[in-house]
Amino acid sequence: MSLDRSTPNEIIARYEKVFSRVQRTSYAPVIAVRGRNSRVFDVSGKPYIDFTSSAAVTNLGYCDPEIVKVIKEQAEELIHFTFIYGYNIPALHLAEELLSLTGFKNWRVVLGLSGSDANEGALMLAKGFRRNSNVLVSHLGSFHGCCVGTTTVSGVDLSVKVAEAVGPWLKSVKVPYPYCYRCPLGLSPGSCRMSCVESVKTLIDDVGPENVVALITEPIQGDGGIIVPPENYFTQLEKILRKHGIPVIVDEVQTGLGRTGRWFGYQHFSFRPDVITLGKPLGSGLPISAILGREDIMNSLPDFAYSFTLAGNPLIARVALRTIQIIKERDLVRRAERLGEVVLSRLRRLRDECSIVGDVRGKGLMIGLELVKDKESKVRGFEEAKKVVWRAYELGLFIMFLSGNVLRIQPPLTIEEDVLEEGLNILEKSIKDVEEGRVGDDVLARVRGW
Ligand SMILES: Cc1ncc(COP(=O)(O)O)c(C=O)c1O
């Protein structure tokens, strides 16, 4: 039931009046009022299949009955009691569960509210650990959040623009991410000899290894366009970093908790993180994040140095714990891996048929489909992406693009198989409609995105 009697256009106009532009960039005018598993319903009751999981958050779908139940139960008992000045039990249970998921010994936990603050904290803790260093290393195309440190280390165009607008703050250097479809070094896979690893080595030597605070990285780049590195990239990178004792912060905010067909995205590759950050799906839609890491790094700052009043809140901690239990009980990590293979093979067939589908890549249910003007030139299909998103919206599929031209396919890990197929049918039709010129330029002004 809608909480407001205004028309959709009136609601959208009121949005423009009250919210700052810094918080929004819309894809399609879906005003959601209800959600059930993989579908959201708008004010008129029209259902949309959601291929975004609301930005990789609702991995258990909308309003999972078990999650709703635990919210109600805990709300009746205790909504908030600070674990900073006192103790609550759900925060403890959650922290223990998170540590056992990593399997690493002598690690510690910090709880927070959002992926951005988890990464910000990880950077601060790394800085405390390497007090005399002052250079943060990260990847071109990365996205780690919107706070001071996380904006500075993020390499997506938007964050670079924001960092420029804010002016110099922290020292950060960016190294190329192995985006093999568009190699930042202009090389080809197979003959490149992993020059991107060599370029990190050169950069660290130039800066001076003792000056590097940490490397922060995504095991699969998310907002940069769902980019999967080659198998041995991180193994080789780790060797360079270990030699100098430089910690690796693995940002699992988007990839963590089963999304990629592993509990953690880094587990697709053979390397060991020193710090892991989590966010997005951890609270099934309620705000919570976590930093997990080596004790010597996690305890590198004074008592009480990184503590948010609402962190470790018993209601959300209990929901997060239940979220992890449900992923285990329903075997959703393996389900993501299996369904991911189904989606990838179907989309690869589509890539072979369509001139505007340049690349299809991903792991588990974290899949990107890169649109181009044509396969030869690989010129990015920015307009094509907007048109596909709009056409899909008209046909009942909510989808978005990243990096301007990469469609983001991240449905809930619980999506029903027939709904997944229906969503893929809509996606395929939308792409073909755009390729065959059936979507007009008038829709370009309606989709913003990033
Ligand atoms: C990999 C990654 N890290 C960090 C963040 C920031 O998380 P949040 O927006 O929840 O603060 C995001 C958000 O998109 C992300 O994808």
Ligand as a Chemical Component Dictionary entry (heavy atoms), coordinates in Angstrom:
data_LIG
# 
_chem_comp.id                   LIG 
_chem_comp.type                 NON-POLYMER 
_chem_comp.pdbx_formal_charge   0 
_chem_comp.three_letter_code    LIG 
# 
loop_
_chem_comp_atom.comp_id 
_chem_comp_atom.atom_id 
_chem_comp_atom.alt_atom_id 
_chem_comp_atom.type_symbol 
_chem_comp_atom.charge 
_chem_comp_atom.model_Cartn_x 
_chem_comp_atom.model_Cartn_y 
_chem_comp_atom.model_Cartn_z 
_chem_comp_atom.pdbx_ordinal 
LIG C1 C1 C 0 33.143 -2.740 -3.655 1  
LIG C2 C2 C 0 32.432 -1.669 -2.901 2  
LIG N1 N1 N 0 33.004 -1.152 -1.816 3  
LIG C3 C3 C 0 32.400 -0.199 -1.101 4  
LIG C4 C4 C 0 31.186 0.309  -1.468 5  
LIG C5 C5 C 0 30.539 1.383  -0.667 6  
LIG O1 O1 O 0 29.529 0.824  0.084  7  
LIG P1 P1 P 0 28.307 1.704  0.629  8  
LIG O2 O2 O 0 27.725 2.413  -0.543 9  
LIG O3 O3 O 0 27.397 0.681  1.207  10 
LIG O4 O4 O 0 28.840 2.618  1.647  11 
LIG C6 C6 C 0 30.552 -0.192 -2.608 12 
LIG C7 C7 C 0 29.265 0.347  -3.048 13 
LIG O5 O5 O 0 28.854 0.237  -4.160 14 
LIG C8 C8 C 0 31.189 -1.217 -3.342 15 
LIG O6 O6 O 0 30.620 -1.735 -4.437 16 
# 
loop_
_chem_comp_bond.comp_id 
_chem_comp_bond.atom_id_1 
_chem_comp_bond.atom_id_2 
_chem_comp_bond.value_order 
_chem_comp_bond.pdbx_ordinal 
LIG C1 C2 SING 1  
LIG C2 N1 SING 2  
LIG C2 C8 DOUB 3  
LIG N1 C3 DOUB 4  
LIG C3 C4 SING 5  
LIG C4 C5 SING 6  
LIG C4 C6 DOUB 7  
LIG C5 O1 SING 8  
LIG O1 P1 SING 9  
LIG P1 O2 DOUB 10 
LIG P1 O3 SING 11 
LIG P1 O4 SING 12 
LIG C6 C7 SING 13 
LIG C6 C8 SING 14 
LIG C7 O5 DOUB 15 
LIG C8 O6 SING 16 
# 
